[in-house]
């Protein structure tokens, strides 16, 4: 079993578990359900990289993944 933490940017953090890395794509489905955001509108980011279904095969136990609800990471603006 693999459990990762998925943190919605500006929101909650949820634990998402899958039975095996063979079912790694299920992380997208379970994160979508946990935050009640349609899967196409949810983008997962880890280590500065946007994850696709192949990347999730390399996730480690307990890893923190950021979830962006609109499908795009928001650019940060700096205020002087």
DSSP file (Angstrom, degrees, kcal/mol; ACC not computed):
  #  RESIDUE AA STRUCTURE BP1 BP2  ACC     N-H-->O    O-->H-N    N-H-->O    O-->H-N    TCO  KAPPA ALPHA  PHI   PSI    X-CA   Y-CA   Z-CA
    1    1 A X              0   0    0      0, 0.0     2,-0.4     0, 0.0    18,-0.2   0.000 360.0 360.0 360.0 142.1    0.0    0.0    0.0
    2    2 A X  E     -A   18   0A   0     16,-2.4    16,-2.5    18,-0.1     2,-0.5  -0.986 360.0-171.7-122.8 126.7    1.2    3.5   -0.8
    3    3 A X  E     +A   17   0A   0     -2,-0.4    59,-3.5    14,-0.2     2,-0.3  -0.979   7.4 175.3-121.2 128.3   -0.1    6.6    1.1
    4    4 A X  E     -A   16   0A   0     12,-2.6    12,-3.0    -2,-0.5     2,-0.5  -0.874  29.9-119.6-124.2 160.0    0.7   10.1    0.0
    5    5 A X  E     -Ab  15  64A   0     58,-2.7    60,-3.2    -2,-0.3     2,-0.5  -0.883  23.1-163.5 -99.6 128.4   -0.5   13.5    1.3
    6    6 A X  E     -Ab  14  65A   0      8,-3.3     8,-3.0    -2,-0.5     2,-0.6  -0.962   5.0-165.3-113.7 120.6   -2.3   15.7   -1.2
    7    7 A X  E     -Ab  13  66A   0     58,-3.2    60,-2.8    -2,-0.5     2,-0.4  -0.923  15.3-138.6-111.5 120.3   -2.6   19.3   -0.2
    8    8 A X  E >   - b   0  67A   0      4,-2.9     3,-2.7    -2,-0.6    60,-0.2  -0.621  35.7-107.0 -72.6 126.2   -5.1   21.5   -2.0
    9    9 A X  T 3  S+     0   0    0     58,-2.6    60,-0.2    -2,-0.4     3,-0.1  -0.362 105.5   5.8 -59.5 124.0   -3.4   24.9   -2.6
   10   10 A X  T 3  S+     0   0    0      1,-0.3    -1,-0.3    -2,-0.1     2,-0.2   0.676 132.2  54.1  75.6  18.0   -5.0   27.3   -0.1
   11   11 A X  S <  S-     0   0    0     -3,-2.7    -1,-0.3     1,-0.2     0, 0.0  -0.575  88.9 -20.1-151.4-147.9   -7.0   24.6    1.5
   12   12 A X        -     0   0    0     -2,-0.2    -4,-2.9    -3,-0.1     2,-0.4  -0.122  42.5-134.2 -74.7 165.9   -7.1   21.2    3.2
   13   13 A X  E     -A    7   0A   0     -6,-0.3     2,-0.3    53,-0.0    -6,-0.2  -0.985  24.7-174.3-120.3 133.4   -4.6   18.3    3.2
   14   14 A X  E     -A    6   0A   0     -8,-3.0    -8,-3.3    -2,-0.4     2,-0.5  -0.946  24.3-125.7-127.8 148.0   -5.9   14.7    2.7
   15   15 A X  E     -A    5   0A   0     -2,-0.3     2,-0.5   -10,-0.2   -10,-0.2  -0.801  26.3-167.0 -89.1 133.0   -4.2   11.3    2.8
   16   16 A X  E     -A    4   0A   0    -12,-3.0   -12,-2.6    -2,-0.5     2,-0.4  -0.988   4.6-170.0-123.9 127.2   -4.7    9.3   -0.3
   17   17 A X  E     -A    3   0A   0     -2,-0.5     2,-0.3   -14,-0.2   -14,-0.2  -0.902   7.9-172.9-119.6 145.1   -3.9    5.6   -0.4
   18   18 A X  E     -A    2   0A   0    -16,-2.5   -16,-2.4    -2,-0.4     3,-0.1  -0.938  30.2-125.3-128.7 157.1   -3.6    3.1   -3.2
   19   19 A X  S    S-     0   0    0     -2,-0.3     2,-0.3   -18,-0.2    -1,-0.1   0.881  85.8 -11.3 -70.2 -39.4   -3.2   -0.6   -3.0
   20   20 A X    >   -     0   0    0    -19,-0.1     3,-1.8   -18,-0.1    -1,-0.2  -0.975  68.4-102.6-155.4 164.6   -0.1   -0.8   -5.2
   21   21 A X  G >  S+     0   0    0     -2,-0.3     3,-1.5     1,-0.3     4,-0.2   0.691 114.3  73.4 -66.7 -16.4    2.0    1.3   -7.5
   22   22 A X  G 3  S+     0   0    0      1,-0.3    -1,-0.3     2,-0.1     3,-0.2   0.752 101.1  44.1 -65.3 -22.3    0.3   -0.7  -10.4
   23   23 A X  G X  S+     0   0    0     -3,-1.8     3,-2.2     1,-0.2    -1,-0.3  -0.006  76.0 127.8-107.8  27.1   -2.8    1.4   -9.5
   24   24 A X  T X   +     0   0    0     -3,-1.5     3,-2.1     1,-0.3     4,-0.3   0.796  62.3  66.9 -58.6 -31.8   -0.9    4.7   -9.2
   25   25 A X  T >> S+     0   0    0      1,-0.3     3,-1.1    -3,-0.2     4,-0.9   0.726  83.9  76.2 -62.5 -19.3   -3.3    6.5  -11.6
   26   26 A X  H <> S+     0   0    0     -3,-2.2     4,-3.1     1,-0.2    -1,-0.3   0.703  76.4  76.3 -64.3 -18.6   -6.0    6.0   -9.0
   27   27 A X  H <> S+     0   0    0     -3,-2.1     4,-2.5    -4,-0.2    -1,-0.2   0.899  94.1  50.2 -58.7 -39.4   -4.3    8.9   -7.0
   28   28 A X  H <> S+     0   0    0     -3,-1.1     4,-2.1    -4,-0.3    -1,-0.2   0.921 112.9  45.5 -63.4 -44.4   -5.9   11.3   -9.5
   29   29 A X  H  X S+     0   0    0     -4,-0.9     4,-2.1     2,-0.2    -2,-0.2   0.926 116.1  44.9 -65.5 -46.3   -9.3    9.7   -9.1
   30   30 A X  H  X S+     0   0    0     -4,-3.1     4,-2.5     2,-0.2    -2,-0.2   0.876 113.3  49.5 -69.8 -37.5   -9.1    9.6   -5.3
   31   31 A X  H  X S+     0   0    0     -4,-2.5     4,-1.9    -5,-0.3    -1,-0.2   0.904 110.5  51.7 -66.0 -40.6   -7.7   13.2   -4.9
   32   32 A X  H  X>S+     0   0    0     -4,-2.1     5,-2.0    -5,-0.2     4,-0.7   0.918 113.2  44.0 -60.0 -44.8  -10.5   14.4   -7.2
   33   33 A X  H  <5S+     0   0    0     -4,-2.1     3,-0.4     3,-0.2    -2,-0.2   0.889 110.1  55.7 -68.3 -39.7  -13.1   12.7   -5.0
   34   34 A X  H  <5S+     0   0    0     -4,-2.5    -1,-0.2     1,-0.2    -2,-0.2   0.865 118.9  32.0 -63.1 -36.9  -11.5   13.9   -1.7
   35   35 A X  H  <5S-     0   0    0     -4,-1.9    -1,-0.2     2,-0.2    -2,-0.2   0.442 105.1-125.0-100.5  -0.9  -11.6   17.5   -2.7
   36   36 A X  T  <5 +     0   0    0     -4,-0.7     2,-0.4    -3,-0.4    -3,-0.2   0.912  65.2 135.3  55.9  45.9  -14.8   17.3   -4.8
   37   37 A X      < -     0   0    0     -5,-2.0    -1,-0.2    -6,-0.2    -2,-0.2  -0.989  64.8-104.2-122.3 130.7  -13.1   18.8   -7.8
   38   38 A X    >   -     0   0    0     -2,-0.4     3,-1.7     1,-0.1     4,-0.4  -0.263  30.8-121.4 -56.0 138.2  -13.6   17.2  -11.3
   39   39 A X  G >  S+     0   0    0      1,-0.3     3,-1.5     2,-0.2    -1,-0.1   0.847 110.0  56.1 -53.3 -41.4  -10.6   15.2  -12.3
   40   40 A X  G 3  S+     0   0    0      1,-0.3    -1,-0.3     3,-0.0    -2,-0.1   0.773 108.3  50.2 -64.3 -21.4   -9.9   17.2  -15.5
   41   41 A X  G <  S+     0   0    0     -3,-1.7    30,-0.7     2,-0.0     2,-0.5   0.390  95.6  86.3 -94.7   2.8   -9.8   20.4  -13.4
   42   42 A X    <   -     0   0    0     -3,-1.5     2,-0.5    -4,-0.4    27,-0.2  -0.912  55.1-172.1-111.3 124.7   -7.3   19.0  -10.9
   43   43 A X  E     -C   68   0A   0     25,-2.3    25,-3.0    -2,-0.5     2,-0.4  -0.962  10.6-150.5-117.1 131.6   -3.6   19.2  -11.4
   44   44 A X  E     -C   67   0A   0     -2,-0.5     7,-3.3     7,-0.4     2,-0.4  -0.850  13.0-171.6-104.7 135.2   -1.1   17.4   -9.1
   45   45 A X  E     +CD  66  50A   0     21,-2.9    21,-3.0    -2,-0.4     2,-0.4  -0.984   8.2 173.5-130.0 134.3    2.4   18.8   -8.6
   46   46 A X  E >  S- D   0  49A   0      3,-2.6     3,-1.8    -2,-0.4    19,-0.1  -0.991  71.5  -3.2-140.8 131.8    5.3   17.3   -6.8
   47   47 A X  T 3  S-     0   0    0     -2,-0.4     3,-0.1    17,-0.3    -1,-0.1   0.814 129.4 -56.7  60.8  31.0    8.9   18.5   -6.6
   48   48 A X  T 3  S+     0   0    0      1,-0.2     2,-0.4     0, 0.0    -1,-0.3   0.494 116.2 112.2  79.6   2.9    8.1   21.4   -8.9
   49   49 A X  E <  S-D   46   0A   0     -3,-1.8    -3,-2.6     0, 0.0     2,-0.4  -0.904  70.4-124.2-113.2 137.7    6.9   19.0  -11.6
   50   50 A X  E     -D   45   0A   0     -2,-0.4     2,-0.3    -5,-0.2    -5,-0.3  -0.654  36.9-129.5 -73.8 127.7    3.3   18.6  -12.9
   51   51 A X        -     0   0    0     -7,-3.3    -7,-0.4    -2,-0.4     2,-0.2  -0.578  24.6-173.1 -84.3 139.5    2.5   14.9  -12.5
   52   52 A X     >  -     0   0    0     -2,-0.3     4,-1.3    -9,-0.1     3,-0.2  -0.638  48.0 -86.9-113.6-177.0    1.1   12.7  -15.2
   53   53 A X  T  4 S+     0   0    0      1,-0.2     4,-0.2    -2,-0.2   -26,-0.1   0.745 128.0  50.1 -67.9 -22.1   -0.1    9.2  -14.8
   54   54 A X  T >4 S+     0   0    0      1,-0.2     3,-1.4     2,-0.1     4,-0.2   0.843 103.7  59.3 -80.5 -34.9    3.4    7.8  -15.4
   55   55 A X  G >4 S+     0   0    0      1,-0.3     3,-2.1    -3,-0.2    -2,-0.2   0.834  92.8  66.8 -62.3 -33.0    5.1   10.1  -12.8
   56   56 A X  G >< S+     0   0    0     -4,-1.3     3,-1.2     1,-0.3    -1,-0.3   0.691  84.6  72.6 -66.6 -15.0    2.9    8.7  -10.0
   57   57 A X  G <  S+     0   0    0     -3,-1.4    -1,-0.3     1,-0.2    -2,-0.2   0.731  97.3  50.7 -66.5 -20.1    4.7    5.4  -10.4
   58   58 A X  G <  S+     0   0    0     -3,-2.1    -1,-0.2    -4,-0.2    -2,-0.2   0.302  81.4 124.5-102.3   7.5    7.7    7.0   -8.8
   59   59 A X    <   -     0   0    0     -3,-1.2     2,-0.3    -4,-0.1     3,-0.0  -0.342  51.9-137.4 -68.9 151.0    6.0    8.5   -5.7
   60   60 A X    >   -     0   0    0      1,-0.1     3,-2.0   -58,-0.0    -1,-0.1  -0.770  31.2 -83.4-108.7 154.6    7.3    7.6   -2.3
   61   61 A X  T 3  S+     0   0    0     -2,-0.3   -57,-0.2     1,-0.3    -1,-0.1  -0.306 114.9  10.5 -53.6 129.9    5.4    6.7    0.9
   62   62 A X  T 3  S+     0   0    0    -59,-3.5    -1,-0.3     1,-0.2   -58,-0.2   0.430  88.1 155.9  80.9   0.1    4.3    9.9    2.7
   63   63 A X    <   -     0   0    0     -3,-2.0   -58,-2.7   -60,-0.3     2,-0.5  -0.269  41.1-127.2 -61.1 144.8    5.3   12.3   -0.1
   64   64 A X  E     -b    5   0A   0    -60,-0.2     2,-0.4   -58,-0.1   -17,-0.3  -0.842  25.5-170.8 -98.4 128.0    3.4   15.6   -0.2
   65   65 A X  E     -b    6   0A   0    -60,-3.2   -58,-3.2    -2,-0.5     2,-0.4  -0.956  16.1-136.4-118.8 134.6    1.7   16.5   -3.4
   66   66 A X  E     -bC   7  45A   0    -21,-3.0   -21,-2.9    -2,-0.4     2,-0.5  -0.729  15.2-153.5 -89.5 140.4    0.2   19.9   -4.2
   67   67 A X  E     -bC   8  44A   0    -60,-2.8   -58,-2.6    -2,-0.4     2,-0.5  -0.965   2.5-159.6-117.1 125.8   -3.2   20.0   -5.9
   68   68 A X  E >   - C   0  43A   0    -25,-3.0   -25,-2.3    -2,-0.5     3,-1.0  -0.918   7.4-153.1-105.4 123.4   -4.3   22.9   -8.0
   69   69 A X  T 3  S+     0   0    0     -2,-0.5    -1,-0.1     1,-0.2   -31,-0.1   0.697  88.2  49.2 -74.1 -20.1   -8.0   23.1   -8.4
   70   70 A X  T 3  S-     0   0    0      2,-0.3    -1,-0.2   -27,-0.1   -28,-0.2   0.362 113.0-106.9-103.0   7.4   -8.2   25.0  -11.8
   71   71 A X  S <  S+     0   0    0     -3,-1.0     2,-0.4   -30,-0.7   -29,-0.1   0.386  94.8  78.9  87.6  -4.7   -5.7   22.8  -13.6
   72   72 A X  S    S-     0   0    0    -31,-0.2    -2,-0.3   -29,-0.1     2,-0.1  -0.994  81.2-117.9-138.5 130.9   -2.9   25.4  -13.6
   73   73 A X        -     0   0    0     -2,-0.4     2,-0.3    -5,-0.1    -5,-0.0  -0.441  38.2-118.8 -61.6 137.4   -0.5   26.3  -10.9
   74   74 A X        -     0   0    0     -2,-0.1     2,-0.3     1,-0.1    -1,-0.1  -0.623  22.0-122.8 -80.5 134.3   -1.0   30.0  -10.0
   75   75 A X        -     0   0    0     -2,-0.3     2,-0.4     1,-0.1    -1,-0.1  -0.570  26.0-126.4 -73.7 137.6    2.0   32.3  -10.6
   76   76 A X        -     0   0    0     -2,-0.3     2,-0.4     2,-0.0    -1,-0.1  -0.676  19.9-152.7 -85.0 138.6    3.0   34.1   -7.5
   77   77 A X        -     0   0    0     -2,-0.4     2,-0.5     2,-0.0     0, 0.0  -0.893  10.7-132.8-110.6 144.3    3.3   37.8   -7.7
   78   78 A X        -     0   0    0     -2,-0.4     2,-0.5     2,-0.0    -2,-0.0  -0.819  13.5-152.7 -99.9 129.4    5.6   39.8   -5.5
   79   79 A X              0   0    0     -2,-0.5    -2,-0.0     1,-0.1     0, 0.0  -0.858 360.0 360.0-100.9 132.3    4.3   42.8   -3.7
   80   80 A X              0   0    0     -2,-0.5    -1,-0.1     0, 0.0    -2,-0.0   0.457 360.0 360.0 -83.2 360.0    6.8   45.6   -2.9
